[in-house]
Amino acid sequence: MKIRVRKKIGYVIMFLCILFLSYSQNQGRKDMNGDIARDHTGYKIASQPPQVQINEYNAQIPKSIVELQQFRENSSIAIKNSLGQHGTAKLTNLNPLINTWFLLTVDWNDSLGAETYHLENPDPTHQRIILDPHYPQGIVVIEKKQKHNCDLWSGAHKSDLSEGRDSSKPYVPLCSSRLYLRNSTKGHKTTMEWATDFLRNYIVGGEKITVFIRKQFFQDAFLNTSEVVSAGKSGVGAARPRPLGAPARPLINPLYNDHYLILQELGTDLDYEMKNKVLVGRWYRVKNIPGIFVSAIQPKLVAEEVIQNEKKQVNPLDEIESSAMVYIVAFDLDQFELGFAMGTEHPRVDWSDRTQQSVRDNSLPGPDGIGTVEPLVNTGMVNPLRARRVVATFVGGFKRYHGAFRYSDFAFKNHGSHYGFIENGVVFSKLQPGLATVIIYNNGVVELKTWTDKDNANLFRIRHARQNGVPIIDYDETTRVSKPGSRIMSWGLGNWSGSVNGRYRTLRSGIGLQEHDGYRFLIYGYFSTATPSAMARVFQAYQCKYAMLLDMNALEHTYLAVYQEKDSRFTVQHLIKGMDALDKSFQGQVVPRFIGYADNRDFFYLLKRTD
């Protein structure tokens, strides 16, 4: 009898548990797809924005970048200062779930007109920024249930906002560094960038000149190769174990397991006694920076099974690119956060000159209805409050000029399928279906995938995103199989920025995602000279679930640097030695681009995790 009662009680408990789990799962789905979401502070946010803002986002009319932000929230209060002036302050949180960028408009109801300021919340996880009608002197910062009143405009003389704007600094701290004012600045350009931008923008037929220069002078300009030498003769030894926590070993031809390559151009110190002499495809720790690994290979050294699997999916490789050195850097995503930032100038938001006239709407300043990012400010560098956490940076994707399709089906839909990008939850250019996309969600999870229309359901959760063409390695969600992208073999269909016959080799960079043994690694590839086919071969050998192109043709476009503090000094190491020419120096100290000064190009950065 007791046993039966116990069984009944057990069944009841089991039933209640099932109900509870079902409720929890449904509640989680509601938070993901329903009307309510919560940010890190517990603040309730409507995932379904007002219909008027959805209409503004979708409307094919000229608009401001603010109207392109469908998830924005607005508030306003009456304000006053010590001179007795009255006015209005309006605060726009451009994406409340991301909770990082704000526009503050102050209007004193005088002839001077309203002024708008771009503010940044440096701690979006723990801080909320609000206007409080009971505090008309400025902004209120709420942190852990504590309120900090920030007097921004009540003074009789120049306000903190006006003084901050007059400063030459890209970032001006306000309210004891609880807020930052972002100021417009001019990003650094190399001589080559100045020349190519001048030709494209001001000279009729200038792009043809730059293409001619690329073909004649940049093909194989950065070619780096190495003899493949047996390790047995040198004492290097093939028994070296894979470092703890390193990515999966690439699939290489077993004949080269005990062979090494000489990395003549490597500018990064490895935790390895032989310095620049490394075994083919092996991973090596970057010295004194846990979670970063370096490997090297040549496309001809990958496993025969990879080559056979790729038949009819990639073009055959010629002798030069088969032997060209490839440098691979892996970042453990459990240890680092990935971020993205726009350059001061690139990528722009207007029309690409590649756009076909049949799909170009000349009544619009750009494909999304905007031709400028104002009143937002792109600083081209990392917020100084985060600079000490940065461990690496690398250049992003194509400029807007090349970031659209001239040929293929993509050229004739969605206004030419301009590559999209998002920073801190703010849409600068809409993400287009069918394009390879790096996504960083609000919870820090990194995903590389081909964007679809269905993905727009989670658009409000995206902190950063960058598109750049079509995939090099694509992933089929149904079969869970990765393979070379379907457009690898076609120059026009893939928009690879090569020669018409698709055989134009050049310096290229790309990124991939490897998932191995519960770990996730962001894989960066520097290809000293390659076509997309060679990139596909190497990324597949390195077991990347997905991979895509970044930029190409010059060291400034494929730049990667790692940083560390050594003896209380900030040190910079570049993946390739020649990349140090891109940085500046002050009193004998290297000042790196993206960290120490503004740059005109967009870039990615990796931060040490704090949680």
C-alpha positions in Angstrom: 0.0 0.0 0.0 2.8 2.4 1.0 4.6 1.6 -2.2 1.5 2.5 -4.3 1.1 5.8 -2.4 4.7 6.6 -3.0 4.3 5.8 -6.7 1.3 8.1 -6.9 3.2 10.9 -5.1 6.1 10.3 -7.4 3.8 10.6 -10.5 2.3 13.8 -9.1 5.7 15.3 -8.5 6.8 14.2 -12.0 3.7 15.8 -13.5 4.3 19.1 -11.6 7.9 19.1 -12.8 6.8 18.6 -16.4 4.3 21.5 -16.1 7.0 23.7 -14.6 9.5 22.9 -17.3 6.9 23.4 -20.0 6.0 26.8 -18.4 9.7 27.8 -18.2 10.3 26.8 -21.8 7.3 28.7 -23.0 8.2 31.7 -20.9 11.7 31.6 -22.5 10.2 31.5 -25.9 8.0 34.4 -25.1 11.1 36.4 -24.0 12.9 35.4 -27.2 10.0 35.9 -29.7 7.2 37.6 -27.9 6.3 41.1 -26.8 8.6 41.3 -23.8 12.4 41.0 -23.5 14.7 42.1 -20.7 18.1 43.7 -20.8 20.9 42.8 -18.4 19.6 45.2 -15.8 16.1 43.6 -15.8 14.5 46.5 -17.6 11.5 45.4 -19.6 11.7 46.2 -23.3 9.2 45.7 -26.0 10.7 43.5 -28.8 7.8 44.7 -31.0 8.4 48.4 -31.7 5.6 50.9 -32.5 4.1 50.4 -35.9 5.0 53.9 -36.9 8.7 53.1 -36.4 8.4 49.8 -38.3 6.9 51.8 -41.1 9.8 54.3 -41.0 12.3 51.5 -41.1 10.7 49.8 -44.1 9.7 53.0 -46.1 11.6 53.5 -49.4 12.0 57.2 -48.9 14.8 59.6 -47.9 15.2 59.4 -44.1 17.6 60.0 -41.3 19.6 57.3 -39.6 17.5 57.8 -36.5 14.4 56.8 -38.5 16.2 53.7 -39.6 16.3 52.5 -35.9 12.9 50.8 -35.5 13.6 49.7 -31.9 14.5 53.2 -30.5 12.9 54.6 -27.4 12.3 58.4 -26.9 11.8 60.5 -23.8 11.8 64.2 -23.2 11.5 66.6 -20.3 11.4 70.4 -19.7 14.8 71.8 -18.7 16.2 75.0 -17.3 19.6 76.5 -16.5 21.0 79.0 -13.9 20.4 81.9 -16.4 16.7 81.3 -16.2 16.5 79.8 -19.7 13.9 77.2 -20.3 13.9 74.5 -23.0 13.4 70.8 -23.8 15.8 67.8 -23.7 15.0 64.7 -25.7 16.9 61.5 -25.2 16.8 58.7 -27.7 18.0 55.2 -26.7 18.8 53.8 -30.2 18.4 50.2 -29.1 17.2 49.7 -25.5 18.2 46.0 -25.3 21.8 46.9 -26.4 21.6 50.0 -24.2 24.8 51.6 -25.5 24.2 54.5 -27.8 22.0 57.5 -27.2 21.2 60.8 -28.9 20.6 63.8 -26.6 19.0 66.8 -28.2 19.0 70.1 -26.2 16.7 72.9 -27.4 16.7 76.2 -25.4 13.9 77.6 -27.5 16.1 80.4 -28.8 17.5 81.5 -32.2 20.5 79.2 -31.9 18.4 76.1 -32.5 18.7 72.6 -31.0 22.0 70.8 -30.6 22.3 67.0 -30.7 25.0 65.0 -29.0 26.0 61.3 -29.5 26.5 59.7 -26.0 27.9 56.3 -25.2 27.1 54.2 -22.1 30.4 52.5 -21.3 28.6 49.9 -19.0 25.4 48.9 -20.7 25.1 45.8 -18.6 24.7 47.6 -15.3 23.8 51.2 -16.2 20.6 52.8 -17.5 20.5 56.3 -18.8 17.3 58.3 -18.3 15.8 61.8 -18.3 14.0 62.5 -15.0 11.4 65.3 -14.9 12.4 65.9 -11.2 15.9 66.6 -12.3 15.8 69.3 -15.1 19.6 70.0 -14.9 20.8 67.0 -16.8 20.8 63.2 -17.2 20.3 60.6 -14.5 22.4 57.4 -14.5 20.9 54.5 -12.6 23.4 51.9 -11.4 22.6 49.1 -9.0 19.5 50.9 -7.9 21.6 54.0 -7.1 20.9 57.3 -9.0 23.7 59.6 -10.1 22.6 63.0 -11.2 24.7 64.4 -14.1 24.5 68.1 -14.4 25.1 68.7 -18.1 23.6 72.1 -18.8 22.6 74.1 -15.8 25.8 76.2 -15.4 25.9 79.9 -16.2 28.9 79.5 -18.4 29.6 76.9 -21.1 27.9 73.5 -20.3 29.9 70.3 -20.0 28.3 69.3 -23.3 29.5 72.4 -25.2 33.0 72.2 -23.7 33.1 68.5 -24.6 32.1 69.2 -28.2 34.8 71.9 -28.5 37.4 69.4 -27.4 39.5 67.7 -30.0 39.2 64.3 -28.2 37.1 61.6 -29.9 35.8 60.5 -26.5 35.1 63.0 -23.7 34.2 61.6 -20.3 31.1 63.0 -18.6 29.5 62.4 -15.2 32.7 60.9 -13.6 33.2 58.7 -16.7 29.7 57.2 -16.4 29.0 58.6 -19.9 31.1 59.5 -22.9 30.5 62.1 -25.5 31.6 61.0 -29.0 33.2 63.6 -31.1 33.8 63.7 -34.8 37.4 63.3 -35.9 39.4 62.6 -39.0 40.6 59.0 -39.3 44.1 58.1 -40.4 44.7 57.1 -44.0 47.8 55.6 -45.6 49.2 57.2 -48.8 47.8 54.4 -50.9 44.3 54.9 -49.4 44.4 58.6 -50.1 45.4 58.0 -53.7 42.7 55.3 -54.4 40.0 57.3 -52.7 40.9 60.4 -54.6 40.8 58.4 -57.9 37.5 56.9 -57.2 35.8 60.0 -55.9 37.2 62.8 -58.1 38.6 61.3 -61.4 36.4 60.0 -64.2 37.4 56.4 -64.8 39.4 56.4 -61.6 38.3 52.9 -60.6 39.7 51.5 -63.8 43.1 53.0 -62.9 43.0 51.4 -59.5 42.1 48.0 -61.0 45.0 48.3 -63.5 47.4 49.1 -60.6 46.2 46.1 -58.6 46.7 43.8 -61.6 50.1 45.1 -62.5 51.7 45.8 -59.2 49.8 44.0 -56.4 49.4 40.5 -57.7 51.8 38.4 -55.5 53.3 41.7 -54.1 53.1 40.1 -50.6 53.8 36.5 -51.6 55.6 34.7 -48.8 56.6 31.1 -49.1 58.9 28.6 -47.4 60.7 25.4 -48.1 59.0 22.4 -46.5 61.8 20.7 -44.6 61.8 17.4 -42.8 61.8 17.9 -39.0 63.9 14.8 -38.5 67.0 16.5 -39.9 66.6 19.5 -37.6 65.7 18.0 -34.3 62.4 19.8 -34.1 60.5 16.6 -33.6 57.0 15.7 -34.7 55.9 14.4 -31.3 55.0 17.9 -29.9 51.6 17.6 -28.3 48.7 19.9 -29.1 48.7 22.8 -26.5 46.0 22.5 -23.8 42.9 24.4 -24.9 44.1 24.8 -28.5 41.7 24.3 -31.5 41.5 21.0 -33.4 44.5 20.2 -35.5 43.9 20.9 -39.2 43.6 18.0 -41.7 47.0 17.9 -43.3 48.7 15.3 -45.5 50.3 12.7 -43.2 53.4 12.9 -45.4 54.1 16.3 -43.8 53.4 15.5 -40.1 57.1 15.7 -39.4 57.9 18.7 -41.6 58.3 22.3 -40.7 57.9 25.7 -42.3 60.0 28.8 -41.7 57.9 31.8 -40.8 60.1 34.6 -42.1 57.4 37.3 -41.8 55.8 36.4 -38.5 55.8 39.4 -36.2 54.2 37.7 -33.1 56.2 35.9 -30.4 55.3 32.3 -29.8 55.6 30.3 -26.6 58.0 28.0 -28.4 61.8 27.5 -28.2 62.3 27.3 -32.0 60.8 30.7 -32.6 59.9 31.0 -36.3 60.4 27.3 -37.2 57.1 25.5 -36.8 55.6 22.2 -37.7 53.1 22.2 -40.5 49.6 22.9 -39.3 50.5 22.7 -35.6 49.1 25.2 -33.1 51.4 27.3 -30.9 50.4 29.6 -28.1 51.1 33.3 -28.4 53.6 34.1 -25.7 52.0 35.6 -22.5 48.5 35.9 -24.0 46.4 32.8 -23.0 43.6 31.9 -25.4 45.4 33.0 -28.7 47.1 30.4 -30.9 49.0 30.7 -34.2 49.4 28.1 -37.0 50.9 28.1 -40.5 50.3 26.1 -43.6 50.5 26.1 -47.4 47.4 25.0 -49.4 49.3 22.1 -51.0 49.9 20.5 -47.6 46.3 19.9 -46.7 44.9 16.4 -46.5 44.1 14.6 -49.7 40.6 13.9 -48.4 39.9 17.7 -48.3 41.2 18.1 -51.9 39.0 15.2 -53.1 35.9 16.5 -51.3 36.4 19.8 -52.9 36.5 18.5 -56.5 34.2 20.5 -58.8 33.5 22.9 -55.9 36.7 25.0 -56.1 39.0 25.9 -58.9 42.3 24.0 -59.2 45.2 25.9 -57.5 48.3 26.9 -59.5 51.8 26.3 -58.2 52.2 29.8 -56.8 49.1 29.9 -54.5 49.6 26.2 -53.6 52.9 27.1 -52.1 52.0 30.5 -50.7 52.2 30.9 -46.9 49.0 31.1 -44.9 49.1 32.4 -41.3 46.2 31.3 -39.0 45.3 32.9 -35.7 42.7 31.4 -33.4 40.9 33.2 -30.6 39.2 31.2 -27.8 35.7 32.8 -27.6 35.3 31.6 -24.0 38.1 34.0 -23.0 37.4 36.9 -25.3 34.5 39.1 -26.4 34.3 40.1 -30.1 33.4 43.6 -31.0 33.0 45.7 -34.2 33.4 49.4 -34.9 32.9 51.6 -37.9 35.7 53.6 -39.3 35.5 57.4 -39.4 34.8 57.2 -43.1 34.4 53.6 -44.2 32.2 51.8 -44.9 29.9 54.6 -46.1 26.1 54.3 -46.3 25.4 55.9 -49.7 25.2 54.0 -53.1 28.0 51.9 -54.4 29.0 52.8 -57.9 28.6 49.2 -58.8 24.8 49.4 -58.4 22.9 48.6 -61.6 20.8 51.6 -62.8 17.8 49.3 -63.1 17.7 48.8 -59.3 19.1 52.1 -58.2 16.5 54.6 -56.9 18.0 58.0 -57.6 15.4 59.6 -55.3 17.2 58.0 -52.4 20.6 59.1 -51.1 21.5 55.5 -50.4 19.9 52.0 -50.7 18.4 52.3 -47.2 17.2 55.9 -47.6 20.2 57.5 -45.9 23.3 59.1 -47.3 25.0 60.1 -44.1 25.3 58.8 -40.5 24.8 62.2 -38.9 24.0 63.0 -36.1 25.8 59.8 -35.1 29.5 60.0 -34.8 31.9 57.3 -35.9 35.2 57.6 -34.0 37.2 54.9 -35.7 38.7 53.7 -32.4 37.9 51.8 -29.3 36.5 53.6 -26.3 39.5 54.4 -24.0 37.7 52.8 -21.0 37.9 49.5 -22.9 41.4 49.9 -24.3 43.1 48.1 -21.4 41.0 45.0 -22.1 41.7 44.9 -25.8 44.0 41.9 -26.8 43.7 42.1 -30.6 42.3 44.1 -33.5 41.9 43.3 -37.2 40.5 45.2 -40.2 36.9 44.5 -41.2 35.4 44.2 -44.7 35.2 46.0 -48.0 34.5 49.7 -48.4 31.0 50.6 -49.6 32.4 51.1 -53.2 33.1 47.4 -53.5 30.4 46.3 -51.0 27.6 45.7 -53.6 27.1 43.4 -56.5 27.6 44.3 -60.2 26.7 40.9 -61.5 24.6 37.9 -60.6 21.1 37.7 -59.1 22.2 39.7 -56.1 22.9 42.6 -58.4 19.2 42.8 -59.4 17.5 42.6 -56.0 17.5 44.6 -52.8 19.0 47.6 -54.6 22.1 45.6 -55.5 22.5 43.8 -52.1 24.8 46.3 -50.5 26.7 44.7 -47.6 25.0 45.5 -44.2 26.6 46.5 -40.9 25.4 47.1 -37.3 27.4 48.7 -34.4 26.1 48.7 -30.9 22.6 47.7 -32.0 22.4 50.6 -34.5 21.6 49.7 -38.1 23.9 51.6 -40.5 23.0 49.4 -43.5 20.3 46.7 -43.5 21.5 43.1 -43.4 20.8 41.5 -46.8 19.6 37.9 -47.3 22.1 35.5 -48.9 25.2 37.3 -47.7 27.9 36.0 -45.3 27.5 37.7 -41.9 29.4 38.0 -38.7 26.9 38.4 -35.8 27.6 39.3 -32.2 24.4 39.0 -30.1 23.6 41.0 -27.0 24.7 38.1 -24.8 28.1 38.0 -26.4 27.6 34.9 -28.5 29.4 35.0 -31.9 27.8 33.4 -35.0 29.0 33.3 -38.6 26.2 32.5 -41.0 24.4 33.3 -44.2 21.7 35.9 -43.4 18.1 35.0 -44.1 14.8 37.0 -43.9 13.8 34.8 -40.9 16.8 36.2 -39.0 15.2 39.6 -38.9 13.1 38.2 -36.0 16.1 38.5 -33.8 17.4 41.8 -35.2 16.8 43.7 -32.0 19.2 41.3 -30.2 22.2 42.0 -32.4 24.9 44.1 -30.9 27.2 44.0 -33.9 27.1 42.6 -37.4 29.2 42.9 -40.6 28.4 41.4 -44.0 31.1 40.9 -46.7 30.0 39.0 -49.8 29.1 35.3 -49.9 30.5 32.4 -47.9 33.8 30.8 -48.5 32.7 27.8 -46.3 29.0 27.4 -46.0 27.0 25.4 -43.4 23.9 23.5 -44.1 21.6 23.7 -41.0 19.6 20.6 -42.2 22.4 18.2 -43.0 24.9 19.8 -40.5 27.6 19.6 -43.2 30.1 22.3 -44.1 31.4 22.7 -47.6 32.8 25.4 -50.0 30.4 28.1 -50.8 28.4 27.7 -54.0 30.0 30.8 -55.7 33.6 30.1 -55.0 34.4 29.3 -58.6 32.8 32.4 -60.1 34.4 35.8 -59.9 31.2 37.7 -60.9 28.7 35.7 -58.9 30.9 35.9 -55.7 31.9 39.5 -56.1 35.4 38.4 -55.1 37.1 41.6 -56.5 39.5 39.6 -58.7 40.1 39.5 -62.4 37.4 38.6 -64.9 38.6 35.0 -65.3 38.8 34.6 -61.5 42.4 33.7 -61.5 43.7 36.9 -60.1 45.7 36.1 -57.0 46.3 38.7 -54.2 46.8 39.1 -50.5 43.5 38.2 -48.8 42.2 37.8 -45.2 39.2 36.0 -43.9 37.6 34.6 -40.8 36.0 31.3 -39.8 34.4 29.6 -36.9 35.6 26.3 -35.5 33.7 24.3 -32.9 35.7 21.6 -31.3 35.3 19.6 -28.1 32.9 22.1 -26.5 35.1 25.1 -27.4 34.5 27.7 -30.0 37.3 29.5 -31.8 37.3 32.5 -34.1 39.8 31.6 -36.8 41.6 34.5 -38.7 43.4 33.7 -41.9 46.1 35.8 -43.6 46.7 34.5 -47.1 49.9 36.0 -48.6 48.5 35.4 -52.1 45.4 33.4 -52.9 42.1 33.1 -54.8 38.9 32.2 -52.9 39.5 28.6 -53.9 42.8 28.5 -51.9 41.0 30.1 -49.0 38.2 27.5 -49.1 40.8 24.7 -49.1 42.6 26.0 -46.0 39.5 26.9 -44.0 38.1 23.5 -44.7 41.3 21.8 -43.6 41.1 23.8 -40.4 37.7 22.4 -39.8 35.8 25.6 -39.9 32.1 25.3 -39.7 31.7 28.6 -41.7 34.1 31.1 -43.2 34.0 34.3 -45.1 36.2 36.9 -46.8 37.4 40.1 -45.0 39.6 42.5 -47.0 42.5 42.2 -49.5 45.3 43.7 -51.6 47.5 45.4 -48.9 48.9 45.1 -45.4 46.7 48.0 -44.2 43.6 46.1 -45.3 44.7 42.8 -43.7 46.2 44.3 -40.5 46.1 42.2 -37.3 47.8 43.1 -34.1 47.9 41.6 -30.6 48.5 43.6 -27.4 49.7 43.0 -23.9 51.2 44.8 -20.9 54.8 44.0 -20.3 56.7 45.6 -17.4 53.9 48.2 -17.1 54.3 49.1 -20.8 51.8 48.5 -23.5 53.3 46.4 -26.2 52.1 45.8 -29.8 52.9 42.7 -31.9 51.8 42.4 -35.5 50.9 39.2 -37.2 53.1 40.2 -40.1 56.2 42.3 -39.6 55.4 44.9 -42.3 52.2 45.8 -40.5 54.1 47.8 -38.0 54.3 50.6 -40.6 50.6 51.2 -40.0 51.1 52.3 -36.4 52.4 55.6 -35.1 54.9 56.2 -32.3 55.2 58.8 -29.5 58.3 59.2 -27.3 59.5 55.7 -28.3 56.2 54.1 -27.5 54.2 52.4 -30.3 50.7 53.9 -30.7 48.5 51.3 -32.6 45.7 52.1 -35.0 42.2 51.6 -33.6 43.5 51.9 -30.0 45.7 55.0 -29.9 44.3 57.0 -32.7 41.3 57.0 -35.0 41.3 55.2 -38.3 39.2 55.6 -41.4 38.5 51.8 -41.7 36.1 49.6 -39.8 37.6 46.9 -37.6 37.0 44.1 -35.2 38.4 44.0 -31.7 38.7 41.3 -29.0 38.3 42.1 -25.3 39.3 40.0 -22.3 36.1 38.7 -20.7 35.4 40.1 -17.2 32.6 37.6 -16.2 
